[in-house]
Amino acid sequence: MVIRYHPQFKKSYKNLSPQIKLKAEVKEKIFRQNPFHPSLDTHKLHGKLKNQWSFSIDREFRILFEFNKSDVILLDVGDHEIYR
C-alpha cells in the first residue's frame, strides 16, 4: 500500500501541536501495517463524505482518507471540523 498526502493534509498537519503530531505518526505506522487495527477505529463516512474513511489519532483528532485502488490518500487531519 502506497500512502499519498493531499496538499490539505500537509497544510493541516503543519498546524498540529507537537504532541498530536507524535500521536499521528504512531497511528500512521499502525495504519500502514493494518488499516483496520482496532486501536484506529477506522470507519467509513456517510453523507457528502460517503467515499471517504476516517481513523482516530486520539479522542479528539482524526485523519480523513480515501482508498484509491492499491493506494491511500490522506486528505486531512484535525478535530471533528474536518468533516464539514
Secondary structure, 3 states (H helix, E strand, C coil): CEEEECHHHHHHHHCCCHHHHHHHHHHHHHHHHCCCCHHHCCEECCHHHCCCEEEECCCCCEEEEEEECCEEEEEEEECHHHHC
